[in-house]
Amino acid sequence: EIKYYRAIEFIDQSQPLRSGAARLWGSRTIGQSFKVGRISHISRINVMSAKNEGASQTVGTPVMKLNAWKGDLKSTLAADPLKVLEKPQTYSNPYYKRFIMAYNADLPVSPGEFYYFELSIPDKSGDKEKNFYYVWNCWHPEGSFFPCSPDPYLDGMAFISGSAQPKMDLAFHIFAPSVPKEARGESK
């Protein structure tokens, strides 16, 4: 007997390609602006990463802040975040030495609007030489041919420690619920 199940989430926005990685450690931040489609709710945000821990200490768990985009990064970060997401679920693939950090967002959004997520390690742990996370990205400089040129995600860009990276996007997926909670038998 074959049973069919309706997916409870679908991908609204994504940039799955990767050609490199940026290091997240200490007080450094890594973020991505993005535009939601016709959805009114973000259920989850996945970010592809890898963890490198040296012998001296462990790396703190990255925290994600979600903000409404206000036209530029300075204005966006001046406003209080819409959500602060801690303790992501992680899904690992030891063969590729990478894992996915899945942040359960549960955030109402306005269709067609821009938003921004930023990763940081709040306890400032990490050493740029030994203890850090790699956050996978897709760098697409002029004349590049594989795999990230032309720009694979036109509705946003990456930021590293407050500096715009117009030739870079993080590897991420934005998920939305496929049906309202009430239709799934869940309460609000």
CYANA upper distance limits for C-alpha pairs under 8 A (distance plus 0.5 A):
  7 ALA  CA    178 SER  CA      7.24
  8 ILE  CA    177 PRO  CA      6.20
  8 ILE  CA    178 SER  CA      5.63
  8 ILE  CA    179 VAL  CA      7.09
  9 GLU  CA     43 SER  CA      8.15
  9 GLU  CA    175 PHE  CA      6.66
  9 GLU  CA    176 ALA  CA      5.92
  9 GLU  CA    177 PRO  CA      4.82
  9 GLU  CA    178 SER  CA      5.35
  9 GLU  CA    179 VAL  CA      8.38
 10 PHE  CA    175 PHE  CA      5.95
 10 PHE  CA    176 ALA  CA      6.03
 10 PHE  CA    177 PRO  CA      6.90
 10 PHE  CA    178 SER  CA      6.49
 11 ILE  CA    173 HIS  CA      6.99
 11 ILE  CA    174 ILE  CA      6.22
 11 ILE  CA    175 PHE  CA      4.96
 11 ILE  CA    176 ALA  CA      6.84
 12 ASP  CA     36 VAL  CA      7.37
 12 ASP  CA     37 GLY  CA      6.79
 12 ASP  CA     39 ILE  CA      7.90
 12 ASP  CA    173 HIS  CA      8.16
 12 ASP  CA    174 ILE  CA      6.14
 12 ASP  CA    175 PHE  CA      6.08
 12 ASP  CA    176 ALA  CA      6.76
 13 GLN  CA     34 PHE  CA      8.38
 13 GLN  CA     35 LYS  CA      8.15
 13 GLN  CA     36 VAL  CA      7.11
 13 GLN  CA     37 GLY  CA      7.74
 13 GLN  CA    173 HIS  CA      6.39
 13 GLN  CA    174 ILE  CA      5.54
 13 GLN  CA    175 PHE  CA      7.77
 14 SER  CA    153 TYR  CA      8.29
 14 SER  CA    171 ALA  CA      8.01
 14 SER  CA    172 PHE  CA      6.03
 14 SER  CA    173 HIS  CA      4.74
 14 SER  CA    174 ILE  CA      6.55
 15 GLN  CA    152 PRO  CA      7.28
 15 GLN  CA    153 TYR  CA      6.57
 15 GLN  CA    169 ASP  CA      7.81
 15 GLN  CA    170 LEU  CA      7.51
 15 GLN  CA    171 ALA  CA      5.73
 15 GLN  CA    172 PHE  CA      5.95
 15 GLN  CA    173 HIS  CA      7.05
 16 PRO  CA    171 ALA  CA      5.54
 16 PRO  CA    172 PHE  CA      6.61
 16 PRO  CA    173 HIS  CA      7.72
 17 LEU  CA    137 ASN  CA      7.86
 17 LEU  CA    138 CYS  CA      6.45
 17 LEU  CA    147 PRO  CA      7.48
 17 LEU  CA    148 CYS  CA      7.29
 17 LEU  CA    152 PRO  CA      8.31
 17 LEU  CA    171 ALA  CA      6.66
 18 ARG  CA    136 TRP  CA      6.49
 18 ARG  CA    137 ASN  CA      5.52
 18 ARG  CA    138 CYS  CA      4.93
 18 ARG  CA    139 TRP  CA      8.17
 18 ARG  CA    147 PRO  CA      7.86
 18 ARG  CA    148 CYS  CA      7.84
 18 ARG  CA    170 LEU  CA      8.32
 18 ARG  CA    171 ALA  CA      6.73
 19 SER  CA    136 TRP  CA      8.03
 19 SER  CA    137 ASN  CA      6.73
 19 SER  CA    138 CYS  CA      5.41
 19 SER  CA    139 TRP  CA      6.74
 19 SER  CA    147 PRO  CA      7.19
 19 SER  CA    148 CYS  CA      7.53
 20 GLY  CA    136 TRP  CA      6.35
 20 GLY  CA    137 ASN  CA      5.95
 20 GLY  CA    138 CYS  CA      6.67
 20 GLY  CA    139 TRP  CA      7.37
 21 ALA  CA    134 TYR  CA      5.95
 21 ALA  CA    135 VAL  CA      5.71
 21 ALA  CA    136 TRP  CA      4.66
 21 ALA  CA    137 ASN  CA      5.73
 21 ALA  CA    138 CYS  CA      8.38
 22 ALA  CA     30 ILE  CA      8.44
 22 ALA  CA    134 TYR  CA      5.98
 22 ALA  CA    135 VAL  CA      5.78
 22 ALA  CA    136 TRP  CA      7.00
 22 ALA  CA    137 ASN  CA      7.54
 23 ARG  CA    128 LYS  CA      7.98
 23 ARG  CA    132 PHE  CA      6.77
 23 ARG  CA    133 TYR  CA      6.18
 23 ARG  CA    134 TYR  CA      5.23
 23 ARG  CA    135 VAL  CA      6.83
 24 LEU  CA     28 ARG  CA      6.44
 24 LEU  CA     29 THR  CA      6.98
 24 LEU  CA     30 ILE  CA      7.28
 24 LEU  CA    120 SER  CA      7.65
 24 LEU  CA    121 ILE  CA      8.24
 24 LEU  CA    132 PHE  CA      6.16
 24 LEU  CA    133 TYR  CA      5.59
 24 LEU  CA    134 TYR  CA      6.72
 24 LEU  CA    135 VAL  CA      7.45
 25 TRP  CA     29 THR  CA      8.40
 25 TRP  CA     59 VAL  CA      8.28
 25 TRP  CA    120 SER  CA      8.21
 25 TRP  CA    121 ILE  CA      7.21
 25 TRP  CA    124 LYS  CA      7.63
 25 TRP  CA    125 SER  CA      7.29
 25 TRP  CA    126 GLY  CA      5.38
 25 TRP  CA    127 ASP  CA      6.73
 25 TRP  CA    128 LYS  CA      6.55
 25 TRP  CA    131 ASN  CA      7.61
 25 TRP  CA    132 PHE  CA      5.43
 25 TRP  CA    133 TYR  CA      7.18
 26 GLY  CA    121 ILE  CA      6.92
 26 GLY  CA    123 ASP  CA      8.24
 26 GLY  CA    124 LYS  CA      4.60
 26 GLY  CA    125 SER  CA      5.63
 26 GLY  CA    126 GLY  CA      5.52
 26 GLY  CA    127 ASP  CA      7.10
 26 GLY  CA    128 LYS  CA      8.10
 27 SER  CA    120 SER  CA      7.57
 27 SER  CA    121 ILE  CA      7.37
 27 SER  CA    122 PRO  CA      8.09
 27 SER  CA    124 LYS  CA      5.88
 28 ARG  CA    120 SER  CA      7.06
 28 ARG  CA    121 ILE  CA      8.34
 28 ARG  CA    160 ILE  CA      7.89
 28 ARG  CA    161 SER  CA      5.86
 29 THR  CA    118 GLU  CA      7.10
 29 THR  CA    119 LEU  CA      6.13
 29 THR  CA    120 SER  CA      5.39
 29 THR  CA    121 ILE  CA      8.38
 29 THR  CA    159 PHE  CA      8.47
 29 THR  CA    160 ILE  CA      6.29
 29 THR  CA    161 SER  CA      5.13
 29 THR  CA    162 GLY  CA      7.85
 30 ILE  CA    118 GLU  CA      6.11
 30 ILE  CA    119 LEU  CA      5.78
 30 ILE  CA    120 SER  CA      7.36
 30 ILE  CA    158 ALA  CA      7.78
 30 ILE  CA    159 PHE  CA      6.22
 30 ILE  CA    160 ILE  CA      5.12
 30 ILE  CA    161 SER  CA      6.62
 31 GLY  CA    116 TYR  CA      7.49
 31 GLY  CA    117 PHE  CA      5.91
 31 GLY  CA    118 GLU  CA      4.44
 31 GLY  CA    119 LEU  CA      6.48
 31 GLY  CA    158 ALA  CA      6.05
 31 GLY  CA    159 PHE  CA      5.49
 31 GLY  CA    160 ILE  CA      6.99
 31 GLY  CA    170 LEU  CA      8.26
 32 GLN  CA    116 TYR  CA      6.15
 32 GLN  CA    117 PHE  CA      6.10
 32 GLN  CA    118 GLU  CA      7.09
 32 GLN  CA    156 GLY  CA      7.27
 32 GLN  CA    157 MET  CA      6.04
 32 GLN  CA    158 ALA  CA      4.83
 32 GLN  CA    159 PHE  CA      6.55
 32 GLN  CA    169 ASP  CA      7.32
 32 GLN  CA    170 LEU  CA      6.96
 33 SER  CA     69 TRP  CA      7.90
 33 SER  CA    114 PHE  CA      7.48
 33 SER  CA    115 TYR  CA      6.22
 33 SER  CA    116 TYR  CA      4.74
 33 SER  CA    117 PHE  CA      7.09
 33 SER  CA    155 ASP  CA      8.13
 33 SER  CA    156 GLY  CA      5.15
 33 SER  CA    157 MET  CA      5.99
 33 SER  CA    158 ALA  CA      7.07
 34 PHE  CA    114 PHE  CA      6.04
 34 PHE  CA    115 TYR  CA      5.95
 34 PHE  CA    116 TYR  CA      6.64
 34 PHE  CA    155 ASP  CA      6.13
 34 PHE  CA    156 GLY  CA      5.17
 34 PHE  CA    157 MET  CA      7.86
 35 LYS  CA    112 GLY  CA      6.69
 35 LYS  CA    113 GLU  CA      6.07
 35 LYS  CA    114 PHE  CA      4.70
 35 LYS  CA    115 TYR  CA      6.65
 35 LYS  CA    155 ASP  CA      6.24
 35 LYS  CA    156 GLY  CA      7.47
 36 VAL  CA    109 VAL  CA      8.44
 36 VAL  CA    110 SER  CA      8.25
 36 VAL  CA    111 PRO  CA      6.46
 36 VAL  CA    112 GLY  CA      5.76
 36 VAL  CA    113 GLU  CA      6.39
 36 VAL  CA    114 PHE  CA      6.90
 36 VAL  CA    115 TYR  CA      8.10
 37 GLY  CA    111 PRO  CA      6.18
 37 GLY  CA    112 GLY  CA      5.66
 37 GLY  CA    113 GLU  CA      8.38
 38 ARG  CA    111 PRO  CA      5.18
 38 ARG  CA    112 GLY  CA      6.65
 39 ILE  CA    109 VAL  CA      7.83
 39 ILE  CA    110 SER  CA      7.79
 39 ILE  CA    111 PRO  CA      5.77
 39 ILE  CA    112 GLY  CA      8.49
 39 ILE  CA    176 ALA  CA      7.36
 40 SER  CA    108 PRO  CA      6.23
 40 SER  CA    109 VAL  CA      5.37
 40 SER  CA    110 SER  CA      5.99
 40 SER  CA    111 PRO  CA      6.14
 41 HIS  CA    106 ASP  CA      7.47
 41 HIS  CA    107 LEU  CA      6.05
 41 HIS  CA    108 PRO  CA      4.75
 41 HIS  CA    109 VAL  CA      5.70
 41 HIS  CA    110 SER  CA      8.36
 41 HIS  CA    176 ALA  CA      6.39
 41 HIS  CA    177 PRO  CA      7.61
 42 ILE  CA    105 ALA  CA      6.69
 42 ILE  CA    106 ASP  CA      6.26
 42 ILE  CA    107 LEU  CA      5.64
 42 ILE  CA    108 PRO  CA      6.82
 42 ILE  CA    109 VAL  CA      7.34
 42 ILE  CA    174 ILE  CA      7.39
 42 ILE  CA    175 PHE  CA      6.34
 42 ILE  CA    176 ALA  CA      5.23
 42 ILE  CA    177 PRO  CA      7.71
 43 SER  CA    104 ASN  CA      6.50
 43 SER  CA    105 ALA  CA      5.65
 43 SER  CA    106 ASP  CA      5.06
 43 SER  CA    107 LEU  CA      7.01
 43 SER  CA    174 ILE  CA      8.37
 43 SER  CA    175 PHE  CA      6.07
 43 SER  CA    176 ALA  CA      5.44
 43 SER  CA    177 PRO  CA      6.48
 44 ARG  CA    102 ALA  CA      7.16
 44 ARG  CA    103 TYR  CA      6.03
 44 ARG  CA    104 ASN  CA      4.92
 44 ARG  CA    105 ALA  CA      5.40
 44 ARG  CA    106 ASP  CA      7.33
 44 ARG  CA    174 ILE  CA      6.66
 44 ARG  CA    175 PHE  CA      5.55
 44 ARG  CA    176 ALA  CA      7.41
 45 ILE  CA    102 ALA  CA      6.28
 45 ILE  CA    103 TYR  CA      5.71
 45 ILE  CA    104 ASN  CA      7.11
 45 ILE  CA    105 ALA  CA      7.19
 45 ILE  CA    172 PHE  CA      7.61
 45 ILE  CA    173 HIS  CA      6.23
 45 ILE  CA    174 ILE  CA      5.25
 45 ILE  CA    175 PHE  CA      6.64
 46 ASN  CA    100 ILE  CA      6.71
 46 ASN  CA    101 MET  CA      6.04
 46 ASN  CA    102 ALA  CA      4.88
 46 ASN  CA    103 TYR  CA      6.74
 46 ASN  CA    172 PHE  CA      5.96
 46 ASN  CA    173 HIS  CA      5.62
 46 ASN  CA    174 ILE  CA      7.17
 47 VAL  CA    100 ILE  CA      6.12
 47 VAL  CA    101 MET  CA      5.77
 47 VAL  CA    102 ALA  CA      7.10
 47 VAL  CA    135 VAL  CA      7.97
 47 VAL  CA    136 TRP  CA      8.44
 47 VAL  CA    170 LEU  CA      8.17
 47 VAL  CA    171 ALA  CA      6.56
 47 VAL  CA    172 PHE  CA      5.05
 47 VAL  CA    173 HIS  CA      7.25
 48 MET  CA     98 ARG  CA      7.70
 48 MET  CA     99 PHE  CA      6.51
 48 MET  CA    100 ILE  CA      5.06
 48 MET  CA    101 MET  CA      6.87
 48 MET  CA    135 VAL  CA      6.73
 48 MET  CA    136 TRP  CA      6.18
 48 MET  CA    171 ALA  CA      6.20
 48 MET  CA    172 PHE  CA      6.81
 49 SER  CA     98 ARG  CA      6.14
 49 SER  CA     99 PHE  CA      5.94
 49 SER  CA    100 ILE  CA      6.42
 49 SER  CA    101 MET  CA      7.51
 49 SER  CA    133 TYR  CA      7.21
 49 SER  CA    134 TYR  CA      5.81
 49 SER  CA    135 VAL  CA      4.86
 49 SER  CA    136 TRP  CA      5.91
 50 ALA  CA     97 LYS  CA      6.89
 50 ALA  CA     98 ARG  CA      4.76
 50 ALA  CA     99 PHE  CA      6.15
 50 ALA  CA    133 TYR  CA      6.10
 50 ALA  CA    134 TYR  CA      5.43
 50 ALA  CA    135 VAL  CA      7.09
 50 ALA  CA    136 TRP  CA      8.26
 51 LYS  CA     98 ARG  CA      7.72
 51 LYS  CA    132 PHE  CA      6.75
 51 LYS  CA    133 TYR  CA      4.93
 51 LYS  CA    134 TYR  CA      6.65
 52 ASN  CA    130 LYS  CA      7.35
 52 ASN  CA    131 ASN  CA      6.14
 52 ASN  CA    132 PHE  CA      5.89
 52 ASN  CA    133 TYR  CA      6.38
 52 ASN  CA    134 TYR  CA      8.03
 53 GLU  CA     57 GLN  CA      7.60
 53 GLU  CA     58 THR  CA      6.27
 53 GLU  CA     59 VAL  CA      7.03
 53 GLU  CA    130 LYS  CA      6.49
 53 GLU  CA    131 ASN  CA      4.91
 53 GLU  CA    132 PHE  CA      6.90
 54 GLY  CA     58 THR  CA      7.73
 54 GLY  CA    130 LYS  CA      5.02
 54 GLY  CA    131 ASN  CA      5.70
 55 ALA  CA    130 LYS  CA      8.16
 56 SER  CA    130 LYS  CA      8.44
 57 GLN  CA    126 GLY  CA      7.95
 57 GLN  CA    131 ASN  CA      7.49
 58 THR  CA    125 SER  CA      8.05
 58 THR  CA    126 GLY  CA      7.59
 58 THR  CA    131 ASN  CA      7.01
 59 VAL  CA    125 SER  CA      6.13
 59 VAL  CA    126 GLY  CA      5.66
 59 VAL  CA    131 ASN  CA      6.25
 59 VAL  CA    132 PHE  CA      6.66
 59 VAL  CA    133 TYR  CA      8.28
 60 GLY  CA    121 ILE  CA      6.37
 60 GLY  CA    122 PRO  CA      8.08
 60 GLY  CA    123 ASP  CA      7.06
 60 GLY  CA    124 LYS  CA      8.05
 60 GLY  CA    125 SER  CA      6.22
 60 GLY  CA    126 GLY  CA      7.73
 61 THR  CA     86 GLU  CA      8.41
 61 THR  CA     87 LYS  CA      7.33
 61 THR  CA    121 ILE  CA      6.66
 62 PRO  CA     86 GLU  CA      7.81
 62 PRO  CA     87 LYS  CA      8.21
 62 PRO  CA    119 LEU  CA      6.42
 62 PRO  CA    120 SER  CA      5.76
 62 PRO  CA    121 ILE  CA      5.14
 62 PRO  CA    122 PRO  CA      7.82
 63 VAL  CA     84 VAL  CA      7.62
 63 VAL  CA     85 LEU  CA      6.33
 63 VAL  CA     86 GLU  CA      5.42
 63 VAL  CA     87 LYS  CA      7.65
 63 VAL  CA     88 PRO  CA      8.49
 63 VAL  CA    119 LEU  CA      6.05
 63 VAL  CA    120 SER  CA      5.99
 63 VAL  CA    121 ILE  CA      6.61
 63 VAL  CA    122 PRO  CA      7.51
 64 MET  CA     84 VAL  CA      6.33
 64 MET  CA     85 LEU  CA      5.53
 64 MET  CA     86 GLU  CA      7.09
 64 MET  CA    103 TYR  CA      8.15
 64 MET  CA    117 PHE  CA      6.90
 64 MET  CA    118 GLU  CA      5.93
 64 MET  CA    119 LEU  CA      5.12
 64 MET  CA    120 SER  CA      7.23
 65 LYS  CA     81 PRO  CA      6.59
 65 LYS  CA     82 LEU  CA      8.12
 65 LYS  CA     83 LYS  CA      6.42
 65 LYS  CA     84 VAL  CA      5.02
 65 LYS  CA     85 LEU  CA      6.72
 65 LYS  CA    117 PHE  CA      6.03
 65 LYS  CA    118 GLU  CA      5.77
 65 LYS  CA    119 LEU  CA      7.15
 66 LEU  CA     81 PRO  CA      6.04
 66 LEU  CA     82 LEU  CA      6.08
 66 LEU  CA     83 LYS  CA      5.74
 66 LEU  CA     84 VAL  CA      6.86
 66 LEU  CA     85 LEU  CA      8.43
 66 LEU  CA    115 TYR  CA      7.77
 66 LEU  CA    116 TYR  CA      6.31
 66 LEU  CA    117 PHE  CA      5.04
 66 LEU  CA    118 GLU  CA      7.22
 67 ASN  CA     76 THR  CA      7.09
 67 ASN  CA     77 LEU  CA      7.81
 67 ASN  CA     79 ALA  CA      8.24
 67 ASN  CA     80 ASP  CA      7.92
 67 ASN  CA     81 PRO  CA      5.21
 67 ASN  CA     82 LEU  CA      5.77
 67 ASN  CA     83 LYS  CA      7.73
 67 ASN  CA    115 TYR  CA      6.25
 67 ASN  CA    116 TYR  CA      5.67
 67 ASN  CA    117 PHE  CA      6.82
 68 ALA  CA     76 THR  CA      7.11
 68 ALA  CA     81 PRO  CA      8.08
 68 ALA  CA     82 LEU  CA      7.54
 68 ALA  CA    114 PHE  CA      6.99
 68 ALA  CA    115 TYR  CA      4.95
 68 ALA  CA    116 TYR  CA      6.70
 69 TRP  CA     73 LEU  CA      8.03
 69 TRP  CA     76 THR  CA      5.80
 69 TRP  CA    114 PHE  CA      5.76
 69 TRP  CA    115 TYR  CA      5.03
 69 TRP  CA    116 TYR  CA      6.30
 70 LYS  CA     75 SER  CA      6.17
 70 LYS  CA     76 THR  CA      5.30
 71 GLY  CA     75 SER  CA      7.53
 71 GLY  CA     76 THR  CA      7.65
 72 ASP  CA     76 THR  CA      6.66
 73 LEU  CA     77 LEU  CA      6.57
 73 LEU  CA    162 GLY  CA      7.66
 74 LYS  CA     78 ALA  CA      6.63
 75 SER  CA     79 ALA  CA      7.28
 76 THR  CA    116 TYR  CA      8.43
 77 LEU  CA     81 PRO  CA      8.00
 82 LEU  CA    107 LEU  CA      8.47
 83 LYS  CA    105 ALA  CA      8.02
 83 LYS  CA    107 LEU  CA      8.06
 85 LEU  CA    103 TYR  CA      6.93
 85 LEU  CA    104 ASN  CA      7.85
 85 LEU  CA    105 ALA  CA      7.39
 86 GLU  CA    103 TYR  CA      7.99
 87 LYS  CA    103 TYR  CA      8.12
 88 PRO  CA    101 MET  CA      6.10
 88 PRO  CA    102 ALA  CA      5.71
 88 PRO  CA    103 TYR  CA      5.30
 88 PRO  CA    104 ASN  CA      7.79
 89 GLN  CA    101 MET  CA      6.35
 89 GLN  CA    102 ALA  CA      5.54
 89 GLN  CA    103 TYR  CA      7.11
 90 THR  CA     99 PHE  CA      6.91
 90 THR  CA    100 ILE  CA      5.94
 90 THR  CA    101 MET  CA      5.24
 90 THR  CA    102 ALA  CA      6.53
 91 TYR  CA     99 PHE  CA      5.86
 91 TYR  CA    100 ILE  CA      5.66
 91 TYR  CA    101 MET  CA      7.35
 91 TYR  CA    102 ALA  CA      8.35
 92 SER  CA     97 LYS  CA      8.11
 92 SER  CA     98 ARG  CA      6.61
 92 SER  CA     99 PHE  CA      4.58
 92 SER  CA    100 ILE  CA      6.91
 93 ASN  CA     97 LYS  CA      6.49
 93 ASN  CA     98 ARG  CA      6.21
 93 ASN  CA     99 PHE  CA      6.32
 94 PRO  CA     98 ARG  CA      7.13
109 VAL  CA    113 GLU  CA      8.24
121 ILE  CA    125 SER  CA      7.30
125 SER  CA    131 ASN  CA      8.49
126 GLY  CA    130 LYS  CA      7.99
126 GLY  CA    131 ASN  CA      5.12
126 GLY  CA    132 PHE  CA      5.97
127 ASP  CA    131 ASN  CA      5.18
127 ASP  CA    132 PHE  CA      6.84
128 LYS  CA    132 PHE  CA      6.76
135 VAL  CA    170 LEU  CA      7.71
135 VAL  CA    171 ALA  CA      8.26
136 TRP  CA    170 LEU  CA      6.51
136 TRP  CA    171 ALA  CA      6.08
137 ASN  CA    168 MET  CA      7.17
137 ASN  CA    169 ASP  CA      6.04
137 ASN  CA    170 LEU  CA      4.52
137 ASN  CA    171 ALA  CA      5.56
138 CYS  CA    147 PRO  CA      8.36
138 CYS  CA    148 CYS  CA      6.25
138 CYS  CA    168 MET  CA      6.07
138 CYS  CA    169 ASP  CA      5.81
138 CYS  CA    170 LEU  CA      6.62
138 CYS  CA    171 ALA  CA      7.29
139 TRP  CA    148 CYS  CA      6.72
139 TRP  CA    167 LYS  CA      6.26
139 TRP  CA    168 MET  CA      4.91
139 TRP  CA    169 ASP  CA      7.17
140 HIS  CA    144 SER  CA      6.62
140 HIS  CA    148 CYS  CA      5.60
140 HIS  CA    149 SER  CA      5.53
140 HIS  CA    150 PRO  CA      7.00
140 HIS  CA    151 ASP  CA      6.48
140 HIS  CA    167 LYS  CA      5.68
140 HIS  CA    168 MET  CA      6.61
141 PRO  CA    149 SER  CA      7.78
141 PRO  CA    167 LYS  CA      6.26
142 GLU  CA    149 SER  CA      8.28
143 GLY  CA    149 SER  CA      8.30
144 SER  CA    148 CYS  CA      7.88
144 SER  CA    149 SER  CA      6.20
144 SER  CA    150 PRO  CA      8.31
145 PHE  CA    149 SER  CA      6.03
145 PHE  CA    150 PRO  CA      8.31
148 CYS  CA    152 PRO  CA      6.51
151 ASP  CA    167 LYS  CA      7.81
153 TYR  CA    157 MET  CA      8.16
153 TYR  CA    169 ASP  CA      7.39
156 GLY  CA    169 ASP  CA      7.90
157 MET  CA    164 ALA  CA      7.86
157 MET  CA    165 GLN  CA      6.80
157 MET  CA    166 PRO  CA      6.04
157 MET  CA    167 LYS  CA      7.88
157 MET  CA    168 MET  CA      6.48
157 MET  CA    169 ASP  CA      5.54
157 MET  CA    170 LEU  CA      8.24
158 ALA  CA    164 ALA  CA      6.88
158 ALA  CA    165 GLN  CA      5.71
158 ALA  CA    166 PRO  CA      7.32
158 ALA  CA    168 MET  CA      6.01
158 ALA  CA    169 ASP  CA      5.32
158 ALA  CA    170 LEU  CA      6.59
159 PHE  CA    163 SER  CA      5.79
159 PHE  CA    164 ALA  CA      5.06
159 PHE  CA    165 GLN  CA      5.83
160 ILE  CA    164 ALA  CA      7.22
160 ILE  CA    165 GLN  CA      7.61
165 GLN  CA    169 ASP  CA      8.31
179 VAL  CA    183 ALA  CA      6.81
179 VAL  CA    184 ARG  CA      7.43
180 PRO  CA    184 ARG  CA      7.17
181 LYS  CA    185 GLY  CA      6.94
181 LYS  CA    186 GLU  CA      5.56
181 LYS  CA    187 SER  CA      6.93
181 LYS  CA    188 LYS  CA      7.24
182 GLU  CA    186 GLU  CA      5.82
182 GLU  CA    187 SER  CA      6.54
182 GLU  CA    188 LYS  CA      7.81
